């Protein structure tokens, strides 16, 4: 994701780069947080897809394939 952010023109703070070696778990959380803030950009959308975005895409595909169906659908924060 780091290379993808750079290619998409999203800057990563230099202070966060050290987390890669010191604290990989926090580094991952930092990258995901950066993704959340910039996920509206098409280049960033291609880097990572959350489970929610995958579910939305699958649902849109299902609805397109079955236009006659009128099933209730809901998403929650889980």
C-alpha positions as CSV (number, residue, x, y, z in Angstrom):
1,X,0.0,0.0,0.0
2,X,2.9,2.3,0.7
3,X,4.0,2.3,-2.9
4,X,0.5,2.7,-4.1
5,X,-0.1,5.8,-1.9
6,X,3.1,7.3,-3.3
7,X,2.0,6.6,-6.9
8,X,-1.5,8.1,-6.1
9,X,0.1,11.3,-4.8
10,X,-0.9,10.7,-1.2
11,X,1.9,11.7,1.2
12,X,2.8,9.6,4.2
13,X,4.2,11.5,7.1
14,X,7.9,10.9,7.6
15,X,7.3,10.3,11.3
16,X,5.1,7.3,10.4
17,X,7.7,5.6,8.2
18,X,9.7,4.5,11.2
19,X,6.7,2.4,12.5
20,X,7.4,-0.1,9.7
21,X,10.3,-1.5,11.7
22,X,9.4,-0.5,15.3
23,X,5.7,-1.3,15.4
24,X,4.3,-3.2,12.4
25,X,0.8,-3.4,13.9
26,X,0.6,0.4,14.3
27,X,2.1,0.9,10.8
28,X,-0.7,-1.2,9.4
29,X,-3.3,0.8,11.3
30,X,-1.7,4.0,10.1
31,X,-1.9,2.9,6.4
32,X,-5.6,1.9,6.8
33,X,-6.4,5.2,8.5
34,X,-4.7,7.0,5.6
35,X,-6.7,4.9,3.1
36,X,-10.0,5.8,4.9
37,X,-9.2,9.5,4.6
38,X,-8.4,9.2,0.9
39,X,-10.6,6.4,-0.3
40,X,-12.7,8.7,-2.4
41,X,-9.8,9.0,-4.8
42,X,-10.0,6.5,-7.7
43,X,-6.3,5.6,-7.5
44,X,-6.5,4.9,-3.8
45,X,-9.7,2.8,-4.2
46,X,-7.7,0.3,-6.3
47,X,-5.2,-0.2,-3.4
48,X,-7.4,-1.9,-0.9
49,X,-11.0,-2.9,-0.7
50,X,-12.7,-3.3,2.7
51,X,-15.2,-6.1,3.3
52,X,-18.0,-3.5,3.1
53,X,-16.9,-2.3,-0.4
54,X,-16.6,-5.9,-1.6
55,X,-20.1,-6.6,-0.2
56,X,-21.5,-3.5,-1.9
57,X,-20.0,-4.5,-5.3
58,X,-21.3,-8.1,-5.0
59,X,-24.7,-6.8,-4.1
60,X,-24.7,-4.4,-7.1
61,X,-23.8,-7.3,-9.3
62,X,-26.5,-9.4,-7.9
63,X,-29.1,-6.7,-8.4
64,X,-28.0,-6.2,-12.0
65,X,-28.3,-9.9,-12.7
66,X,-31.7,-10.2,-11.0
67,X,-33.6,-6.9,-11.6
68,X,-37.0,-8.4,-10.9
69,X,-36.1,-9.2,-7.3
70,X,-37.0,-6.8,-4.5
71,X,-35.1,-8.0,-1.5
72,X,-34.6,-5.8,1.5
73,X,-30.9,-5.1,2.1
74,X,-29.2,-3.5,5.1
75,X,-25.6,-2.9,6.1
76,X,-24.4,-2.3,9.7
77,X,-21.1,-1.2,11.2
78,X,-20.0,-4.8,11.9
